[in-house]
Amino acid sequence: MEEKAFVPAILTAQWKTLQRGRNAKFRSGRFRDSMMKHLSLQESQVNTFYAIINGKKSIETGYIKYAMDLMKNCLLIK
């Protein structure tokens, strides 16, 4: 069984900056949809996604690494 951890604060801060500025709705939506698909969450479980991204619910460390890579890609979208 893989160890679980909370999302680091830096990823939460990057998520909040992703929601601002030009193309913010597209970038944050793309990150949310990709992350929810990777975590096998249904559309009705969006509150679970927000609990995870705000560091209130723990996930496996592999998912955290995936989220960090995905965040880097989404931040590059102009």
MARVEX-168810 format. One record per atom (N, C-alpha, C): residue in one letter; atom name; z, y, x. Coordinates in steps of 0.02 Angstrom, whole numbers, plus 50000, padded with zeros to 5 digits. Example, Ala and Ser with C-alpha at 12.3 -4.5 7.8 and 13.67 -1.06 7.14 Angstrom:
2
  residuo  atomo      z      y      x
        A      N  50390  49716  50660
        A     CA  50390  49775  50615
        A      C  50390  49835  50660
        S      N  50354  49888  50642
        S     CA  50357  49947  50684
        S      C  50394  50002  50645
// end
This chain:
78
  residuo  atomo      z      y      x
        M      N  50000  49941  50042
        M     CA  50000  50000  50000
        M      C  50000  50062  50044
        E      N  49956  50107  50029
        E     CA  49950  50168  50070
        E      C  50004  50217  50050
        E      N  50024  50257  50099
        E     CA  50077  50306  50086
        E      C  50051  50364  50045
        K      N  50096  50394  50007
        K     CA  50077  50450  49965
        K      C  50109  50514  49992
        A      N  50075  50569  49977
        A     CA  50100  50634  50000
        A      C  50077  50687  49950
        F      N  50108  50745  49955
        F     CA  50088  50801  49913
        F      C  50032  50839  49948
        V      N  49992  50874  49909
        V     CA  49938  50915  49936
        V      C  49969  50970  49978
        P      N  49943  50982  50039
        P     CA  49971  51034  50082
        P      C  49961  51104  50051
        A      N  50005  51149  50069
        A     CA  50003  51217  50041
        A      C  49939  51253  50060
        I      N  49910  51238  50118
        I     CA  49849  51272  50139
        I      C  49791  51254  50092
        L      N  49789  51192  50068
        L     CA  49737  51171  50022
        L      C  49745  51205  49954
        T      N  49807  51214  49932
        T     CA  49821  51249  49870
        T      C  49800  51322  49876
        A      N  49813  51353  49933
        A     CA  49793  51423  49944
        A      C  49717  51429  49946
        Q      N  49683  51381  49977
        Q     CA  49610  51383  49978
        Q      C  49582  51373  49908
        W      N  49614  51332  49867
        W     CA  49592  51322  49798
        W      C  49596  51388  49760
        K      N  49649  51426  49772
        K     CA  49657  51490  49737
        K      C  49605  51541  49760
        T      N  49586  51540  49823
        T     CA  49534  51586  49847
        T      C  49465  51563  49823
        L      N  49457  51498  49811
        L     CA  49394  51472  49786
        L      C  49380  51496  49716
        Q      N  49433  51512  49679
        Q     CA  49426  51534  49610
        Q      C  49410  51609  49605
        R      N  49405  51644  49660
        R     CA  49391  51716  49659
        R      C  49324  51730  49691
        G      N  49295  51786  49673
        G     CA  49235  51810  49706
        G      C  49170  51786  49673
        R      N  49117  51796  49711
        R     CA  49051  51779  49687
        R      C  49041  51703  49683
        N      N  49012  51680  49629
        N     CA  49000  51609  49617
        N      C  49065  51569  49611
        A      N  49119  51601  49595
        A     CA  49185  51568  49593
        A      C  49187  51513  49541
        K      N  49160  51526  49483
        K     CA  49162  51477  49429
        K      C  49123  51414  49449
        F      N  49066  51423  49481
        F     CA  49026  51366  49503
        F      C  49061  51327  49558
        R      N  49087  51362  49609
        R     CA  49119  51329  49665
        R      C  49182  51292  49644
        S      N  49225  51324  49606
        S     CA  49287  51292  49585
        S      C  49273  51234  49537
        G      N  49223  51242  49494
        G     CA  49205  51189  49448
        G      C  49177  51129  49485
        R      N  49138  51142  49535
        R     CA  49109  51088  49575
        R      C  49164  51049  49612
        F      N  49212  51086  49641
        F     CA  49267  51053  49676
        F      C  49308  51012  49626
        R      N  49326  51042  49570
        R     CA  49367  51008  49520
        R      C  49332  50944  49494
        D      N  49269  50950  49477
        D     CA  49232  50892  49450
        D      C  49226  50836  49502
        S      N  49210  50854  49564
        S     CA  49204  50803  49617
        S      C  49270  50770  49632
        M      N  49323  50810  49634
        M     CA  49389  50782  49649
        M      C  49413  50738  49591
        M      N  49401  50758  49530
        M     CA  49422  50717  49473
        M      C  49384  50651  49472
        K      N  49319  50653  49489
        K     CA  49280  50592  49491
        K      C  49306  50545  49546
        H      N  49323  50574  49603
        H     CA  49349  50534  49659
        H      C  49417  50504  49644
        L      N  49458  50540  49607
        L     CA  49524  50515  49587
        L      C  49522  50471  49525
        S      N  49463  50461  49497
        S     CA  49453  50422  49436
        S      C  49492  50450  49377
        L      N  49491  50516  49370
        L     CA  49523  50549  49314
        L      C  49471  50565  49261
        Q      N  49491  50557  49199
        Q     CA  49447  50573  49142
        Q      C  49449  50649  49130
        E      N  49402  50673  49091
        E     CA  49400  50745  49075
        E      C  49462  50768  49038
        S      N  49493  50723  49001
        S     CA  49554  50740  48964
        S      C  49616  50744  49010
        Q      N  49609  50722  49072
        Q     CA  49665  50722  49119
        Q      C  49663  50781  49168
        V      N  49634  50836  49146
        V     CA  49627  50894  49190
        V      C  49696  50922  49210
        N      N  49746  50915  49167
        N     CA  49814  50937  49185
        N      C  49842  50898  49244
        T      N  49824  50835  49249
        T     CA  49845  50795  49307
        T      C  49813  50822  49371
        F      N  49750  50841  49367
        F     CA  49717  50871  49425
        F      C  49753  50934  49448
        Y      N  49769  50978  49400
        Y     CA  49803  51040  49418
        Y      C  49873  51026  49446
        A      N  49908  50975  49422
        A     CA  49973  50957  49450
        A      C  49965  50933  49522
        I      N  49911  50896  49535
        I     CA  49899  50871  49603
        I      C  49881  50929  49650
        I      N  49835  50972  49630
        I     CA  49812  51026  49674
        I      C  49866  51078  49686
        N      N  49913  51085  49640
        N     CA  49968  51132  49650
        N      C  50028  51101  49686
        G      N  50021  51038  49706
        G     CA  50073  51006  49746
        G      C  50133  50981  49706
        K      N  50123  50966  49643
        K     CA  50179  50942  49602
        K      C  50177  50867  49591
        K      N  50121  50835  49609
        K     CA  50113  50763  49601
        K      C  50083  50736  49666
        S      N  50110  50680  49690
        S     CA  50086  50653  49753
        S      C  50026  50608  49743
        I      N  49984  50605  49794
        I     CA  49925  50561  49794
        I      C  49922  50528  49863
        E      N  49877  50479  49870
        E     CA  49869  50445  49933
        E      C  49840  50492  49986
        T      N  49858  50481  50048
        T     CA  49837  50526  50102
        T      C  49761  50527  50112
        G      N  49728  50472  50097
        G     CA  49655  50470  50103
        G      C  49622  50519  50056
        Y      N  49650  50528  49997
        Y     CA  49624  50576  49949
        Y      C  49634  50647  49973
        I      N  49687  50659  50008
        I     CA  49700  50727  50035
        I      C  49648  50744  50087
        K      N  49631  50696  50131
        K     CA  49579  50708  50181
        K      C  49512  50722  50148
        Y      N  49497  50684  50095
        Y     CA  49434  50695  50058
        Y      C  49434  50765  50027
        A      N  49490  50785  49999
        A     CA  49495  50851  49967
        A      C  49485  50907  50017
        M      N  49511  50898  50077
        M     CA  49503  50950  50129
        M      C  49429  50956  50150
        D      N  49395  50900  50158
        D     CA  49324  50901  50175
        D      C  49283  50932  50118
        L      N  49299  50913  50057
        L     CA  49264  50941  50000
        L      C  49275  51016  49994
        M      N  49336  51038  50009
        M     CA  49351  51110  50006
        M      C  49310  51148  50057
        K      N  49303  51121  50117
        K     CA  49261  51154  50168
        K      C  49190  51162  50143
        N      N  49163  51110  50112
        N     CA  49095  51113  50087
        N      C  49089  51164  50030
        C      N  49136  51165  49986
        C     CA  49133  51212  49929
        C      C  49142  51285  49951
        L      N  49180  51296  50004
        L     CA  49190  51365  50028
        L      C  49125  51392  50059
        L      N  49081  51348  50081
        L     CA  49019  51370  50112
        L      C  48965  51388  50060
        I      N  48975  51371  49997
        I     CA  48926  51387  49945
        I      C  48928  51463  49933
        K      N  48871  51494  49936
        K     CA  48868  51566  49927
        K      C  48845  51584  49859
// end
